[in-house]
Amino acid sequence: MSTETATYDIIFAGGGAAACVTAGRLAEADPSLKILILEAGPHTRELHHHVQPGRYFSNLLLPREVFSFHFGKGNKNTADRTLLVPAGRALGGGSSVNFVMYMRPAPSDYDDWENVHGNKGWGSKDLIPLLKKAETYQPSPNSPNHGSSGPLKISFAQGHANIGEDIVNAGHQSNKDIHGTTNDLNDMTVDSVNNWGRIQRFVDGNTGRRSDTAHHYIYNQDHNKNLTVLTRQKVVRVVFEGKRAVGVEYINDEVGRVKGVTEKIVAKASRLVVLSAGAFGSPSILERSGVGASEVLKKNNVEQLVNLPGVGEHYMDHNMIFTPYHASEEAETMDTVFRGSQEETEPHAQKWLKEGKGLLANNGVDGGIKLRPNAEELKTMSPEFDQRWASYYANAPDKPVMLMATMAAYVGMNPAVPRGQYFSVAYFSAHPISTGRLHITSGSDAYSPLDFAPGFLDDIADVAILRWAYKRAREVARRMKHYRGELEPGHPKFPQGSKAAVGPAKGPVAIDAPKIVYTEEDNQAIDDYHRQTVETTWHSIGTCAMKPREKGGVVDAKLNVYGVEGLKIADCSITPGNVAANTYSTAVVIGEKAAVIIAAELGIKGVTPA
């Protein structure tokens, strides 16, 4: 039995980053619309662990309820490890808990969505105006490549960023003939590739506050009594009449999470149901609703409504590595606010409260590059990477193969590493070939663990990219003035006597010092290291792909779920191809595009495409 509540015009099943954008835009355009957002996690309104950017790492260290943790099956390609993948679980989703990195994709990434995957209206010419609409670019409000009046504020760090400045200088000085510098790594032109630069953040430079979608699209509409947000409510399934979605069934998450007896509640939608529960949540809701692959539904005793084999397939992420280094005493690191006691962090908290500045206004990710290999480097990646380069990258000069950035801290989990001064050079592959899958293991229990296999490094080309990336990262790190050697537990275990051996150092090598020469045994050590340590980049996407149905698609270009009516998906699960960036920008643009599509279909005025 279930209890039926009020009827709404539109129900959002999930209150993540994209949901807040879409719901906020529609509510603003037509305040008479009755909109319901159901979010399994808690509110984040004015909570310092969310609005202070520098708190993001402590949210991961402490067992907070603002994440859901998914355990993926590894295999020999990842040293048979269990792979832990967190996902945002709060109003605003990942935008409320992420690293606040501002990173936009290559224009051709979005063009692929339109031209390769057949989604008219989803190319860069359509999406870049929506990216601009969403932002206020504080470093240069009149920039033609950015927005000047959007809700999300973008800025550079104001102080405490000498690690980022260091890598930009060292990277440029050591390869002047190849790499220049740029004032804007995210102008979405070819000039943003292969040039070093400072990295922007989703942080208001005036207040030091996180720019998340909950505060800037939803919480600012308290006056709208028709916009209802219910947190700690987990959607179990979509309710159908025939093949038309007419509502959702949900339960109290606080009771359900501790395996208590839950009451099923049904909320009805007169016009539309939108799934916005993310790459893990949206396919799971579909499968529990009878929409998915026949064999998955049968295995979990779910009555089939629509056979849609693409649901839960095509899981994508980026392959992340943090290589740690000892830092000089002069280095401005985040180690204290990441791992310090409350007493240690209190002065920084007070500075943020009084001025909106200091370490807690920062994220520690301040300098980097979007990198493509040169001809000499491509030879070292041959033959594993040859086909991928020729078919995907060679004729798309705006696509980086790897993204690299500093992290002004040690962010590993090795308990043997003492507190100290550290920095890391992080890198991730921009478009891994390897993909995974995820499916439900229960048709009725919304808390049953997923059958999840991320698929990291299943394709050898992805291993070749990381091998090249490690070498590039290490060469620039050891030329940084704040470098004091490698933190040994976070690097490959090279053979005894190797010229690539790691350890502490008194200072950097000369800018023009010869590069480290790696043997085949060294290369194998690097590959083993990556298989043993590669992890999620918290960029889970693609599990309800926007593709033709016959090619494994789940939604069409208007975000309609195939085979049913009155049901759309608006979150990063629709991503048909990977993007060379952190995925927050893409979540925002999906939310903005969904608002435009829904407004046009429902006759809502005032939601513009730019």
VOGU-3710 file (C-alpha; in Angstrom, 3 decimals, decimal comma):
1> mstetatydi> 0,000/0,000/0,000  1,073/3,565/-0,576  -0,060/7,005/0,493  -0,859/9,529/-2,216  0,084/13,175/-1,714  -0,578/16,299/-3,753  -0,443/16,577/-7,531  2,246/18,739/-9,136  2,808/19,943/-12,670  6,401/18,679/-12,825
11> ifagggaaac> 8,259/16,318/-10,505  12,058/16,068/-10,421  13,249/12,714/-9,131  16,594/13,789/-7,720  17,843/17,224/-6,719  21,324/17,244/-8,205  23,200/19,976/-10,044  21,226/19,756/-13,287  17,861/19,367/-11,528  18,340/22,597/-9,603
21> vtagrlaead> 19,189/24,464/-12,795  16,210/23,149/-14,750  13,688/23,464/-11,924  15,000/26,897/-10,960  14,750/28,271/-14,495  11,203/26,935/-14,985  10,025/28,190/-11,599  11,484/31,618/-12,244  9,851/31,839/-15,670  6,414/30,722/-14,448
31> pslkililea> 5,907/30,986/-10,677  2,453/29,420/-11,034  4,007/26,075/-11,995  3,730/23,547/-9,207  7,165/21,929/-9,102  8,369/19,227/-6,706  12,028/18,298/-6,201  12,655/15,057/-4,306  16,235/14,659/-3,042  17,520/11,693/-1,033
41> gphtrelhhh> 20,233/13,733/0,668  20,019/16,721/3,010  19,759/20,452/2,473  23,006/22,405/2,146  21,692/25,892/2,783  24,320/28,093/4,466  26,175/25,117/5,919  29,869/25,982/6,193  30,991/22,544/5,021  29,405/23,387/1,685
51> vqpgryfsnl> 29,582/27,139/1,168  33,257/27,343/2,207  35,137/25,928/-0,807  38,165/24,707/1,174  36,030/22,256/3,179  35,438/19,859/0,278  38,220/17,441/1,199  37,090/17,081/4,809  33,647/16,114/3,497  35,315/13,094/1,905
61> llprevfsfh> 37,508/12,261/4,894  34,636/12,253/7,383  31,657/9,905/6,980  29,127/12,571/6,038  25,766/11,736/4,507  26,344/14,084/1,572  27,871/11,298/-0,522  26,655/7,944/-1,693  29,474/5,448/-2,090  29,381/2,870/-4,850
71> fgkgnkntad> 31,691/-0,135/-4,856  32,801/-1,197/-8,309  34,228/-4,537/-9,338  37,827/-4,437/-10,443  39,681/-7,000/-12,544  43,256/-7,756/-13,546  43,429/-4,376/-15,292  43,028/-2,635/-11,925  44,908/-5,189/-9,818  41,632/-6,874/-8,774
81> rtllvpagra> 40,822/-3,963/-6,473  37,384/-2,842/-5,353  36,927/0,619/-6,836  35,170/3,153/-4,637  33,209/5,829/-6,517  31,486/8,587/-4,496  28,593/10,634/-5,847  27,042/13,809/-4,477  24,034/13,178/-2,257  22,604/16,543/-1,238
91> lgggssvnfv> 20,530/19,287/-2,768  22,725/20,588/-5,562  24,353/17,179/-6,016  27,989/17,323/-6,989  27,914/21,120/-7,205  27,511/21,222/-3,408  30,452/18,934/-2,620  32,888/19,004/-5,551  36,371/20,537/-5,872  34,818/23,739/-7,398
101> mymrpapsdy> 37,115/23,405/-10,427  35,940/25,460/-13,382  36,740/23,449/-16,480  34,894/23,562/-19,801  35,102/20,854/-22,486  36,494/21,124/-25,983  33,883/22,503/-28,406  34,292/19,377/-30,519  33,191/17,265/-27,543  29,763/18,855/-27,775
111> ddwenvhgnk> 29,872/18,809/-31,586  30,311/15,043/-31,341  27,077/14,873/-29,358  25,310/16,393/-32,354  27,232/15,038/-35,332  28,455/11,630/-34,165  25,608/10,682/-31,841  22,773/12,321/-33,795  21,465/14,878/-31,284  20,354/17,951/-33,196
121> gwgskdlipl> 20,623/21,110/-31,118  23,345/19,769/-28,808  26,424/21,055/-30,647  28,831/23,663/-29,320  27,038/26,467/-31,174  23,940/25,666/-29,096  25,555/24,857/-25,759  28,260/27,520/-25,419  25,615/30,301/-25,230  23,966/28,365/-22,385
131> lkkaetyqps> 27,286/28,030/-20,560  27,663/31,799/-20,841  24,091/32,346/-19,685  24,782/30,435/-16,469  27,849/32,386/-15,343  29,284/35,701/-14,272  32,953/35,625/-15,228  34,478/37,975/-12,676  38,070/38,149/-14,035  36,838/39,757/-17,269
141> pnspnhgssg> 33,081/40,409/-17,336  33,224/41,677/-20,919  35,018/38,638/-22,308  33,304/37,403/-25,495  33,965/33,819/-24,397  32,202/34,086/-21,040  29,021/35,288/-19,388  28,565/38,489/-17,429  25,228/38,195/-15,631  24,590/34,546/-14,801
151> plkisfaqgh> 23,930/33,109/-11,340  27,216/31,191/-10,995  30,281/33,289/-10,148  33,675/32,351/-11,610  37,002/33,657/-10,265  40,695/33,014/-9,792  42,197/32,421/-6,360  43,145/35,650/-4,632  46,365/34,719/-2,858  47,627/31,432/-1,396
161> anigedivna> 48,237/30,114/-4,902  52,012/30,002/-5,316  51,993/26,268/-6,135  49,751/26,941/-9,127  51,891/29,856/-10,226  54,960/27,647/-9,819  53,784/24,903/-12,191  52,721/27,428/-14,829  56,165/29,021/-14,746  58,093/25,726/-14,674
171> ghqsnkdihg> 55,970/24,159/-17,389  56,383/27,121/-19,691  60,085/27,773/-19,036  61,055/24,145/-19,601  59,234/23,850/-22,958  59,072/27,365/-24,402  59,266/26,059/-27,946  56,136/23,952/-27,429  54,070/25,471/-24,617  53,102/29,058/-24,094
181> ttndlndmtv> 50,889/30,528/-21,399  47,288/31,656/-21,447  45,120/33,882/-19,301  42,135/31,617/-19,930  42,369/27,826/-20,017  38,622/27,733/-20,561  37,958/30,066/-23,488  36,976/26,985/-25,563  39,417/27,738/-28,373  42,492/25,848/-29,557
191> dsvnnwgriq> 44,564/28,441/-27,685  43,500/26,814/-24,434  45,253/23,570/-25,439  48,979/22,991/-24,863  49,350/26,284/-22,997  49,902/26,586/-19,250  47,640/28,781/-17,187  45,952/29,509/-13,900  42,736/27,547/-13,291  39,483/29,290/-12,452
201> rfvdgntgrr> 37,048/28,169/-9,757  33,276/28,124/-9,189  33,809/30,586/-6,342  32,533/34,125/-5,908  35,711/36,186/-5,792  33,995/38,874/-3,703  32,504/36,670/-0,978  34,644/33,531/-1,160  31,504/31,392/-1,409  31,011/28,229/-3,456
211> sdtahhyiyn> 28,914/28,759/-6,590  26,600/25,755/-6,406  23,257/25,309/-8,135  21,239/24,816/-4,935  21,993/28,297/-3,589  21,937/30,099/-6,926  18,910/28,523/-8,629  16,690/27,203/-5,788  17,383/28,760/-2,380  17,114/32,224/-3,899
221> qdhnknltvl> 13,440/31,545/-4,733  11,997/31,244/-1,235  9,236/33,634/-2,278  7,877/31,055/-4,720  5,507/28,872/-2,704  4,816/26,647/-5,715  8,432/25,428/-5,760  8,576/22,577/-3,248  11,789/20,854/-2,184  11,602/17,705/-0,074
231> trqkvvrvvf> 14,972/16,424/1,098  15,774/13,019/2,634  13,191/11,459/0,321  14,418/8,695/-1,963  12,613/7,931/-5,206  12,029/4,215/-5,680  10,288/4,122/-9,042  8,247/6,003/-11,612  4,483/5,436/-11,514  2,949/4,700/-14,913
241> egkravgvey> -0,569/4,547/-16,251  -0,108/2,378/-19,288  3,127/3,737/-20,688  2,648/7,302/-19,506  4,547/8,524/-16,448  2,077/10,065/-13,999  4,145/10,325/-10,815  6,788/8,766/-8,600  6,875/6,528/-5,560  9,298/7,538/-2,825
251> indevgrvkg> 10,226/6,722/0,770  11,711/8,479/3,791  15,471/8,161/3,341  16,294/8,563/7,032  14,246/5,434/7,753  15,227/3,522/4,630  18,968/4,007/5,027  18,952/2,223/8,397  16,750/-0,572/7,006  13,664/0,596/8,852
261> vtekivakas> 10,114/-0,075/7,713  9,248/2,621/5,188  5,911/3,928/4,003  5,595/4,227/0,247  4,416/7,674/-0,792  3,168/8,579/-4,258  3,350/12,079/-5,703  1,464/12,667/-8,951  2,645/14,767/-11,899  0,048/16,168/-14,281
271> rlvvlsagaf> 2,480/17,291/-16,966  5,937/15,733/-16,656  8,304/13,569/-14,613  12,022/14,320/-14,901  14,676/11,913/-13,626  17,671/13,856/-12,303  19,251/11,365/-9,936  22,606/11,151/-11,697  24,567/8,416/-13,414  23,845/5,955/-10,592
281> gspsilersg> 20,355/7,007/-9,562  18,548/7,593/-12,849  19,213/4,178/-14,458  18,406/2,474/-11,157  15,017/4,209/-10,944  14,296/3,238/-14,558  15,099/-0,419/-13,937  12,982/-0,560/-10,775  10,188/0,982/-12,880  10,315/-1,748/-15,516
291> vgasevlkkn> 12,371/0,120/-18,096  15,646/-1,588/-18,947  17,219/-4,717/-20,402  14,879/-7,725/-20,262  17,452/-9,962/-18,582  18,171/-7,403/-15,846  14,471/-6,902/-15,112  13,743/-10,633/-15,091  16,675/-11,338/-12,774  15,321/-8,783/-10,286
301> nveqlvnlpg> 11,644/-9,799/-10,545  10,586/-6,519/-12,134  7,667/-6,612/-14,559  8,887/-5,325/-17,901  7,291/-2,200/-19,273  9,869/-1,385/-21,949  12,854/-3,418/-23,122  15,596/-0,772/-23,224  19,000/-2,514/-23,121  21,027/0,719/-22,956
311> vgehymdhnm> 19,891/1,531/-19,416  22,881/1,320/-17,056  25,370/0,657/-19,850  28,057/2,957/-21,269  29,293/4,107/-17,840  32,084/6,671/-18,257  34,475/8,482/-15,931  37,999/9,880/-16,120  41,091/8,040/-14,840  42,617/10,112/-12,017
321> iftpyhasee> 46,064/9,977/-10,454  47,547/12,270/-7,782  51,350/12,081/-7,657  52,594/13,609/-4,361  55,725/15,653/-3,705  57,431/17,218/-0,716  57,030/21,011/-0,727  59,207/23,833/0,552  58,346/25,684/3,750  57,380/28,693/1,622
331> aetmdtvfrg> 54,804/26,725/-0,345  51,196/27,805/0,311  49,487/24,472/0,786  46,041/23,334/1,889  47,374/20,586/4,174  46,319/22,366/7,361  42,699/22,955/6,366  42,409/19,508/4,767  43,739/17,505/7,727  44,067/19,925/10,628
341> sqeetephaq> 42,125/19,920/13,864  39,298/22,357/14,499  41,728/24,459/16,531  44,140/24,605/13,586  41,464/25,524/11,048  39,628/28,077/13,209  41,832/31,071/12,235  41,155/30,300/8,587  37,427/30,006/9,299  37,414/33,390/10,996
351> kwlkegkgll> 39,227/34,997/8,073  36,662/33,559/5,677  33,767/34,745/7,839  35,158/38,269/8,156  36,654/38,788/4,696  35,573/35,915/2,448  39,242/35,196/1,823  42,063/32,894/2,897  42,613/29,163/2,529  38,950/28,270/3,018
361> anngvdggik> 38,064/30,427/0,006  40,454/28,331/-2,091  40,481/24,806/-3,492  44,241/24,353/-3,955  43,887/23,654/-7,697  45,413/26,762/-9,206  47,533/25,952/-12,261  47,644/23,429/-15,070  47,409/22,543/-18,724  45,217/20,748/-21,253
371> lrpnaeelkt> 47,819/18,641/-23,011  48,293/16,855/-26,332  51,404/14,740/-27,019  53,955/15,937/-29,529  55,369/13,749/-32,307  58,244/12,481/-30,164  55,898/11,568/-27,338  53,477/9,807/-29,685  56,304/7,469/-30,663  56,729/6,453/-27,022
381> mspefdqrwa> 52,984/5,716/-26,832  53,071/3,492/-29,916  51,598/1,071/-30,802  48,995/1,081/-27,989  47,759/4,601/-28,696  48,138/4,725/-32,486  44,585/3,837/-33,461  42,975/6,083/-30,858  45,132/9,043/-31,889  44,456/8,595/-35,598
391> syyanapdkp> 40,704/8,033/-35,284  39,810/10,453/-32,505  42,429/13,104/-31,779  44,545/13,784/-34,876  41,868/15,802/-36,680  40,407/17,445/-33,563  43,098/19,918/-32,442  40,913/21,362/-29,672  40,747/18,018/-27,845  43,365/17,492/-25,125
401> vmlmatmaay> 44,439/13,939/-24,425  45,196/14,611/-20,774  44,501/17,299/-18,194  47,116/18,150/-15,572  46,913/20,430/-12,557  48,510/21,085/-9,209  46,830/20,208/-5,952  48,411/22,167/-3,121  48,254/19,281/-0,640  48,738/15,589/-0,101
411> vgmnpavprg> 45,356/13,985/-0,801  46,285/10,323/-0,509  44,953/7,989/2,168  48,204/6,326/3,248  48,230/6,481/7,078  52,033/6,147/7,082  52,441/9,583/5,511  53,026/12,150/8,294  51,562/15,626/8,364  53,744/18,071/6,470
421> qyfsvayfsa> 54,138/20,392/3,502  53,122/18,705/0,265  51,797/19,341/-3,194  50,530/16,919/-5,806  50,466/16,954/-9,565  47,174/15,455/-10,643  46,371/14,182/-14,117  43,472/12,456/-15,776  42,814/11,103/-19,249  40,336/13,283/-21,122
431> hpistgrlhi> 38,418/10,635/-23,083  39,124/7,106/-21,836  38,095/4,369/-24,251  37,227/1,947/-21,461  33,616/2,016/-20,298  31,637/0,176/-17,649  28,103/-0,665/-16,570  25,822/-0,639/-13,553  22,515/-2,350/-12,777  20,180/-2,951/-9,864
441> tsgsdayspl> 20,388/-6,093/-7,752  16,884/-5,745/-6,301  13,639/-4,682/-7,881  12,171/-3,418/-4,617  15,035/-2,423/-2,294  16,304/0,989/-3,377  19,315/0,573/-1,059  20,529/-2,732/-2,456  24,124/-2,325/-3,752  24,452/-1,959/-7,493
451> dfapgflddi> 26,068/-4,508/-9,767  28,750/-2,043/-10,814  31,849/-2,527/-12,957  33,580/0,773/-13,846  35,817/-0,830/-16,482  38,839/1,368/-15,739  41,905/0,632/-17,927  40,262/-2,236/-19,797  41,706/-0,786/-23,021  45,515/-0,677/-23,257
461> advailrway> 45,401/2,763/-24,923  44,207/4,216/-21,616  47,258/2,740/-19,893  49,577/4,290/-22,489  48,045/7,735/-21,855  48,666/7,508/-18,112  52,249/6,299/-18,622  52,967/9,378/-20,761  51,132/11,583/-18,250  53,199/10,355/-15,299
471> krarevarrm> 56,433/11,198/-17,082  55,225/14,655/-18,100  53,924/15,403/-14,603  57,164/14,362/-12,958  59,341/16,380/-15,321  57,471/19,598/-14,596  57,202/18,897/-10,852  60,945/18,482/-10,361  61,535/21,867/-12,004  59,166/23,720/-9,676
481> khyrgelepg> 60,933/25,966/-7,162  58,854/24,528/-4,292  59,795/20,920/-5,180  61,658/19,037/-2,474  61,523/15,552/-3,929  58,981/12,821/-4,488  56,863/11,428/-1,657  57,936/7,838/-2,213  54,754/5,946/-1,176  52,783/7,745/-3,884
491> hpkfpqgska> 54,995/6,807/-6,844  55,845/3,685/-8,857  58,177/1,115/-7,321  61,049/1,319/-9,774  63,678/-1,477/-9,961  66,715/-1,125/-7,756  69,327/1,048/-9,438  66,823/2,697/-11,802  67,607/6,213/-12,980  63,933/6,926/-12,316
501> avgpakgpva> 64,280/6,267/-8,567  62,235/8,572/-6,324  62,887/10,210/-2,967  63,456/13,497/-1,110  65,566/16,260/-2,665  67,120/19,502/-1,506  65,560/21,456/-4,324  64,515/21,408/-7,985  66,656/20,420/-10,932  67,688/23,047/-13,448
511> idapkivyte> 65,071/24,127/-15,967  67,237/22,730/-18,783  68,185/19,516/-16,960  68,002/16,366/-19,084  64,819/14,348/-18,845  64,696/11,103/-16,907  65,437/8,103/-19,143  63,031/5,231/-18,491  63,789/1,602/-19,305  61,206/-0,998/-20,292
521> ednqaiddyh> 61,302/-2,224/-16,685  60,595/1,325/-15,530  57,681/1,570/-17,942  56,274/-1,655/-16,558  56,598/-0,264/-13,039  54,633/2,815/-14,113  51,905/0,663/-15,690  51,704/-1,494/-12,559  51,479/1,648/-10,435  48,549/2,950/-12,451
531> rqtvettwhs> 46,708/-0,358/-12,312  47,203/-0,418/-8,540  46,238/3,197/-7,863  44,010/4,622/-10,618  40,749/5,904/-9,238  37,572/7,721/-10,114  37,671/11,412/-10,925  34,123/11,694/-9,479  32,911/12,266/-13,054  30,360/9,461/-13,471
541> igtcamkpre> 28,306/9,929/-16,656  26,705/8,182/-19,606  24,424/5,476/-18,158  21,227/6,782/-19,842  22,902/7,907/-23,033  21,335/10,364/-25,458  21,753/8,236/-28,577  19,586/6,453/-31,124  17,762/3,579/-29,449  19,320/1,028/-31,790
551> kggvvdakln> 22,799/2,195/-30,705  22,162/1,688/-27,008  20,458/5,006/-26,384  18,009/5,657/-23,563  16,782/9,170/-24,396  16,342/11,152/-27,597  17,552/14,683/-28,292  14,499/16,095/-26,469  15,469/14,012/-23,413  12,444/11,722/-23,760
561> vygveglkia> 12,920/8,169/-22,509  12,337/5,755/-25,390  9,162/3,710/-25,280  7,235/5,768/-22,736  5,551/9,163/-22,494  5,762/12,009/-20,013  9,236/11,019/-18,792  12,523/12,830/-19,427  16,027/12,603/-17,996  18,095/15,716/-17,244
571> dcsitpgnva> 21,459/14,958/-15,660  24,920/13,744/-16,667  23,667/10,212/-17,246  22,505/11,357/-20,714  26,052/12,211/-21,839  26,631/10,250/-25,086  30,379/10,902/-25,289  32,972/11,934/-22,732  34,110/15,516/-22,223  37,626/16,811/-21,639
581> antystavvi> 36,776/18,576/-18,394  35,426/18,276/-14,903  31,746/17,544/-15,379  30,147/20,378/-13,386  30,001/22,679/-16,432  28,368/19,906/-18,429  25,808/19,264/-15,686  24,949/22,972/-15,737  24,584/23,111/-19,504  22,394/19,985/-19,506
591> gekaaviiaa> 20,212/21,649/-16,879  19,977/24,863/-18,896  19,221/23,003/-22,139  16,583/20,859/-20,423  14,854/24,003/-19,175  14,737/25,378/-22,715  13,347/22,117/-24,105  10,709/21,681/-21,396  9,616/25,312/-21,532  9,120/25,114/-25,294
601> elgikgvtpa> 7,091/21,912/-25,056  4,893/23,120/-22,196  4,395/26,641/-23,552  6,303/28,376/-20,745  7,566/31,806/-21,745  10,811/33,410/-20,612  13,319/30,520/-20,783  15,696/31,600/-23,502  18,435/29,609/-25,283  21,057/32,296/-24,583
//
